[in-house]
Each structure stands twice: as C-alpha cells, then as structure tokens.
Amino acid sequence: MNNADLLKIAKTFGDPVYVYDAQKIVSQFNRLTNAFGGVKHLKLNYAAKALSNINILKLMNSLGSGLDTVSIQEVQLGLLAGFRPEDIIFTPNGVSLEEIEEAAKLGARINIDNLSILEQFGSKHPDIPVCIRINPHVMAGGNSNISVGHIDSKFGISIHQIPHLLRIVELTKMNINGIHMHTGSDILDIDVFLYASEILFETAKNFPSLDFIDFGSGFKVPYKEGDIETNVEELGKKLSNRFNEFCKEYGKELTLAFEPGKFLVSQAGYFLTKVNVVKQTTSTVFASVDSGFNHLIRPMLYGASHEISNISNPKGRERYYSVVGYICETDTFASNRRINEISEGDILCFKNAGAYCFTMASNYNSRFRPPEVLWYKNKAHLIRERENFDDLIQNQVDVKNLFESKKEKAAVK
Ligand SMILES: *Cc1c(COP(=O)(O)O)cnc(C)c1O
C-alpha cells in the first residue's frame, strides 16, 4: 500500500480512519512461523486484544493461528470468527471463577494465573485440563506498565510458590497440560528471554502430563527509524534448539506456543487524520489534528513514539511540528517532529497503528470512534462503520420527569 492508496481510502471512507494491510499481517505471521521452523509442533495464538475486529480474527484463523483471549467476550468473538474452541486459549488475569468456568464450558483452553482460583477450579472440575501461568520474575519490557514479569507484578504464579502449587495439583488431582509465561511487551535482549525460558523448563519438569509450553509474547517491532526490534530469527534458532533438547529430556514432543499481538499487527496499521489547524506560537508550530487520545492513546499512555508523515505533501520541505489532538487536555502525539510541510487540510499518517490503537479507543469528549478499513489484494474493505450519534446514546437511559425544572418554577412566579 502506498500514499495514493491511503489518500484514496481517506477520501472514500472519510477521516479519521484506521487502515490495516492484510499482506503485512500475513508476512509477519510467516516470518515468525519460519523463525521457529526447527520445532516440530509450533502454535501461534494471536493475542486478540491487540486488534480484535472480527475480520482480522478471521484472517488469523485462515492462516492457521490460534487465539489468545483475556476476556469471555474475546472468547465469544473468537468463536464468532470461526475459531475452533480448542484453538482458543483463555489467559485472563484476576477474573472471577464464573468467567473461567464459562470459557471452559465454551470449550476454550484454560490458563490460570493464581493459586486461589486454581484450587477452586481444580476442586470443582478436576477433569478439565488447565495450563498454569508462571511468573519467572525476570525483568523485561520497554515500559513499566507493560512489563509484567517482575517480582511485584500482579501476573502469574510466582516460581517461589511452586511447592504450594504442586500441593494443590496433588490434592485436587487436576491435570496440568501446559505451562505459560508472559514476561511483558518489548523483549529487547534475547538472552534475558532465554534465561526466563530456562526457569520455565525447570518448572515444567514438575508436571508429567504437559502437552505444550507457552512462551507468551513480547516481540518488539520498530516504531521509528533506528529502533531496535526483537531478532526473531536468532531467538527462533536458539529457543528451538533448546526446546527440542528439553523435549528429549522430558520424553515427549511438546508443542511450543507463542501469543504474539503487536508483532503480527502493529506495522500493518495506519491511522489517517486531517490537520484542522496549523498554529504558530513563539516557540512551536502546532499541527492540530481531527483526533486525540480518544482514538490513539499510546503516545500519552506509554510515551509511545508513532512515526507521522504528511501523505498529502510527501515532497514538501521538512519543518518541525508538534502534532496535537483536539481533546481538552494535553494530548500530544509528537513533539517537535520533522515532517514535510503541513497545510491545514493535509492528511497525516500515523504508522504502527495496528496494535493497541483502535482497541483502546474510547468515546471521550463524546466523539465517535473511527471506521476501520482492511486493505486486501489491492482492494479496500470497510470492516467497521464510523460511529454515529445513536451509538453514543444508545445505552444511556433518559429518566423522564426526574428533575423539577427551576426554569418552569421561575416562569410560574
Ligand atoms: C497482551 C498479551 C499478549 C500479547 O502481547 P504483545 O506484546 O502484543 O505481543 C500475549 N499474552 C498475554 C497473556 C497478553 O496479556
């Protein structure tokens, strides 16, 4: 997809708009699959929360991906998209026993991340196999909000509690069929990841009837030029070798599983929005766009740096701009960025807008969430309508005659 394609989409479907390039998703899926070509049984479970439009889920299903889900609604979405229940894994954090039972009833595989629920679930349903989420306490991740493996993290069962865990398994006679870790987003150092994997292998030896080991995710993708990305080819080679070795030791050919979100969809996404105002102050030139953190919150929430280009004037002279939103709070997308000269009405393109962008969008400031378009085989398909005023108010209950009107009282006098 090129600038002309993107501009045409903005014209056809209006802006702001999210656009996803299916081919990029396919190539990332294949890249990861090839990187782990050395293992006999590989399972990629796409993390639905990154981008959960049903057409994206269907694309993943067609590629042979499974689905990693964190809420019962994501499980239902997966089923609606055509995933077989056994290809859906439910990996929530801190949800109720009832929600886990509901997912199990729908046939999803269950991943439990705390001892209390493990004991309750195991006592009630000793026949349903369960995967356990281990916290290896290895510090990884690019941002403290998305790094979830450290010692005081709320995620997973601490490796220091394995003896307690084993007692629960023994007492309930439940069947542990998988072990899992997810150390957090953005693996920068492969050796740190391999170190965490060793802890997982060590833990795995305690469970004789495993089918799979799930290494979570955290593959970092570049967000700007010169950014480090996870070398998945090197990781693939090293971890595959070690995994095969472990399987021999363990005496069974296990499945190696991953649950990538960002890696598969981040770079496939573009967010297009129009410049409403160019405002020159004494120190800064602001480009105010027709959007804000209601549509794309990552820069404000995580300090994420999304590349921004002016696709209306790609050959224009480069100048420095601060790109800001229209929300009535500071919502800065980029400070003093070099961008081709911007005029009011130009369309700016935000890159890496596939993962955690639309799915984190809200109606803050009573704005509509934008449409989503899927670019597939050189054709643009609308996969979500722009919201309208009815969407905004549909769940609001307008209680009649609740308040006495001061105006009317005043009028009577
Ligand atoms: C969010 C999440 C993922 C996906 O992480 P990415 O960084 O997007 O690849 C994988 N597994 C679990 C359990 C998650 O919560």
The ligand as a Tripos MOL2 file, in Angstrom:
@<TRIPOS>MOLECULE
LIG
   15    15     1     0     0
SMALL
NO_CHARGES

@<TRIPOS>ATOM
      1 C1         -1.2330   -8.8210   25.7610 C.3       1 LIG1
      2 C2         -0.8000  -10.2020   25.8460 C.ar      1 LIG1
      3 C3         -0.0600  -10.7650   24.7970 C.ar      1 LIG1
      4 C4          0.3780  -10.0090   23.5780 C.3       1 LIG1
      5 O1          1.4830   -9.1720   23.8150 O.3       1 LIG1
      6 P1          2.1750   -8.4010   22.6090 P.3       1 LIG1
      7 O2          3.2130   -7.5670   23.2460 O.co2     1 LIG1
      8 O3          1.1330   -7.5900   21.9160 O.co2     1 LIG1
      9 O4          2.7270   -9.3980   21.6710 O.co2     1 LIG1
     10 C5          0.2720  -12.0920   24.9380 C.ar      1 LIG1
     11 N1         -0.1000  -12.8170   26.0110 N.ar      1 LIG1
     12 C6         -0.8030  -12.2940   27.0230 C.ar      1 LIG1
     13 C7         -1.1910  -13.1480   28.1710 C.3       1 LIG1
     14 C8         -1.1720  -10.9750   26.9840 C.ar      1 LIG1
     15 O5         -1.8560  -10.4600   28.0140 O.3       1 LIG1
@<TRIPOS>BOND
     1     1     2 1
     2     2     3 ar
     3     2    14 ar
     4     3     4 1
     5     3    10 ar
     6     4     5 1
     7     5     6 1
     8     6     7 2
     9     6     8 1
    10     6     9 1
    11    10    11 ar
    12    11    12 ar
    13    12    13 1
    14    12    14 ar
    15    14    15 1
@<TRIPOS>SUBSTRUCTURE
     1 LIG1         1 GROUP 0 **** ****
